[in-house]
């Protein structure tokens, strides 16, 4: 078993989800009070880091190691379809989270008088 997180299609799906997740936490919180940037940024980064660490350790779980690894996708069609599903799911989840973060942030921004 490899102990590294190899770049595969699933890696990109997880990355897109992480970007959307960070946007969903940070931007609405920041636009509640734009003069305080340190707390929303620090807390959002820490929460995202925890989720990222969980995602990084997923390939170390025995049933998932062959599905999420790049080597597994070359020899196993099920692994390739799983990775494509994670890529599409991560892209959709990232886009939806970013969309809702924009909506919430714009609501909060309208209430703030700059």
C-alpha angles and dihedrals in degrees: 000000000000117000096208131086103242119207109257136144089275090056091060091047091052091048092052090049091050092052091051092045092053091047091051092054101037109040101050090044093047094050092053087072113002093185090070107061101150100068098048092043095047096044093044091050093049094048091047090048091055091051090046092052090052090051092047091055094049094090090057092065106098101235092045099044095082094042098050101039124096091229091053092054092057095059104025121060091197090059091050092051090047091052093047088051091051090048093051092041092049092048092049093044091047092049093047093047091048091048092052091044089056091049094048093043092051090050090052093043092055090058094051118085108212 
